[in-house]
């Protein structure tokens, strides 16, 4: 089974407060959530749990991840923020994953999934980012995308155009994300966009804990 070596480590970042009358032992649930978010397919996660004597369906594991509603922790004060976007496919349709990362820690600060990429949507993303973190004095590192620069200007946030260096932090995370989702052929099938976004936010929480 692939990536077993990457499934070790602490799991205290997984909040199981959502559990009600769940017959699965919490350590097994935490392992199932971590395993799927780390890149195992639902089938391989079920197989892993079965090896431990815990028999659950793929739907059960999927529901654990969704109900846990994991997101990157708030309250960061980065000096720089790498801002970028990449294409994610859901049911053969194209969506855009926006992400902001702290190059100093390689942590994801905020992620959102949108059906397109525009200045208005970038402004929404930045507004949510500002609500979660203190980025007022941070320098945003962006590429040549005009809508990113325009949204930052309208928000009164400082930015620099970078194609290399610290801005590569978010690109490295994107590469890791796409490698993690190789079990899904980098395409979420038979799910709603909100479900995919929930998984992506859970990935961000896992990534930060494992970083």
Buried (B, 14 or more C-beta within 10 A) or exposed (E): EEBEEBBEEEBEBBEBEEEEEBEBEEEBBBBBBBBBBBBBBBEBBBEBBEEEEBEBEBEBBBBBBBBBEBBBBEEBEBEBBBBBBBEBBBEEEEBBBBBBBBBEEBBBBBBBBBEEBBBEBBBBBBEBBBEBBEBEEBBBBBBEBEBBBBBBEEBEBBBEEBEEEBBBBBBEBBEBBBEBBEBBEBEBEEBEBEBBBBBBBBBBBBBBBBE
